[in-house]
């Protein structure tokens, strides 16, 4: 069982780091930005924030974090990725750059920027498995969606079939496999802490 106040890192190379740190601290976690390989050893979990996935993947290599983080994830370090973080956790990405690095950790194929350009951002209320106290208001910003998942991946949320959803209707936008969880949307931007709380519960349960 992890300590009552787990130490959770937020990858701080690029993206909306501050919002994740604030949300985790509000959930009684010790949350710290992570930029160096030696900072990984003490973590009980890590959050991979939204941002630009190709930039983040290049910076992981530049800051010599890529292989150490892959190793910790392979050893079972709990991880939560939102938007770009979901892309990094995927085993395979469609429409990515040839030099894009993947951390892996979730047996899924993700389509990068599936929801379109920044001006095509999308919001929707989602039923979310494991949260029985109302839907999650999801904000998608140049977001990916999940094309397919392996047999061990739990689907937590999909876009409902509505006229507003268009081509996104039915697409998978939240998943979990073991101690790794990912969403295509940004719960850190809405003030709803329930998705982060679900991740923190995973961390505390280990």
N, C-alpha and C positions, 0 to 999 in steps of 0.2 A: 504494500500500500504506500503510495506516494505521500509526502508530507502534506499537511493541511494547507500550507501555502506553497504550492508547487512553483518552481522557477520555469517560466515559459519564455522562450526567446521569440522575437519577431525579426525576421530577416530584414535588415535595414540598408540594403543596397540601393533601393529605388522603390517608389510606390507609397501607399497610404499607411505608413508605419505608425504614426502618432495615434491614429484612431484605434488601431488594434491594441496598442499598449494601454491606452486609456480604458478600453473595454475590459481587458484582462485584469487590470488593477482594480476595477470596480467589482470584479468577481473574486476578490481576495486572493489574487495570484501575485507573485513577484514577477513582473514582466520587464524584460530588458531588450534593447536593440542588440542585434547580433551582426557583426561585420568581420570578425576574425575567426579562423579555424579553432583556436584554443578556447573560444567562448562556448563551443558546442558541448564540451565534455560534461559540464555541470547541469545541463538542461534536462528537465523532465518532459518537455514538449516544445514544439516550434510551430510558429505561424508563418506562412508564406503569403504575403499580402498581394493585393491587386497592384497593377502597374503595367509595365510593358514587358511581356514574357521574353522576347528575344534580348532586350537590354539586360534584364535580370539574369538570364542564362549566361550571357557573356561576362557580366560582372562576377558571377559565381566563380568562373574560371580565373578571372583577373585577380580576385581576392583570395584565390587558392582555397575556396570553400566547397567547390563542386564535389570532389572525391570524398573529403571528410563527411560532408552532409549525406551523400549517397550511402556511405558506410553506416552512419548512425541510423538512417531510415531503414536500411536493411536489417539492422539489429533490433528494430522494433520501436524506435523513438516515435512517440505520437506526433502527428503532424496534421495541421489544418491549412488548406490552401483556398483562398478566395480569388476568383477570376484568373488573373495571371498565375496565381499560386496553384489553381486547379490544373492549368496547362503544364506547369513544371512537374506536378505529381503524376501526370499521365504516363503510361508506358509508351504511348504513341500519339503523335499529333498530326492532324491533317492541316494543310495550308501553312505550315510552319516554314521557317528558313532552313536551308540545308545545314547550316552551322549551328542550329539551335540545340542546346543541351537539355536532356531530360533527367530529372532526379528519379523518376519511377516511384513505385510505392503503391499505385492503384492500377489494377488490371483493366484499363479502359482506353478507348480511342476518343480523343477530344478534337473537335473542329475549332480552330483558332478564329477569333473575330466573327463567329457565326451569326451574331445578332446585328452585324453591320458596323458602320462607321459611328464615330462619336455622336453625330446628330441623330442617329437611329437608336439611341438608348431607349430602354424599355422598362416598364414597371408592371408588376403583377403580384397578386396575393396567391400564395402557394400553400397547399397542405403539405406538412413536413413530418415525416415519420419520426416518432419519438417525442414530438411536441404535440400535446393534446389540448393545449389552452388557446386555440385559435390559429389562423393562418399566419404565415410569415410574409410581410410586405417586402418583396424582393426588388432591388434596383440593379439592373443590368447595364453596364457601360462598356461598349465594344466587347461584349462578353463571349466566351466560348459556350458551346453546349457539348454534351456527351453523345457521341454517335453510337457507341456500343460498350458493353461491359462484360467482363468475364464472369464465370459462374460463382465466384466467391465475393462478388461486389454487391452490396446492398444499395438499392435505389431509395434515396430519402425524399426526393421531390422531383416532379416533372411539371412543365408548363401546362396548365389546363387548356382544353380545347375551347377557345373563345374567338369571336371575330377579331378582337384586338391582337390576339397572339400571332395570327398569320402563319408563316412558315415555322414559327417556333412552337406551335401547338404540339403537345405530346413529347417534346424534347426533354431529356433528362438533364437536370441542372443541379442536383446535389446527390452525392454518393458517399459511401463509407466502405472501407475494407480493413478489417482488423483495427489497428489504432490510427489509421489514416482516414481523414475526412476532407471533402472538397465541395465547394459551391461555386457556381458560375456567377453568382451575384455577390453584393457587398453588404453584409449585415452590419458591418462596422460603421456604415454611413447613416443608418436609420435610427439608432438608439435602442434597437431591439437586441438584447443581449442573449437571447435564448439559444441561438446557434453556437455562440462562443461557450455558453454554459454547458451545452451538450459535449463539446470538445473537452472542456475542463473536467467534466465528470469522467471522461475516458482517461485523462491523464491521472486523476486522483485514484482511479480504480486499479491502476497498475502498480 
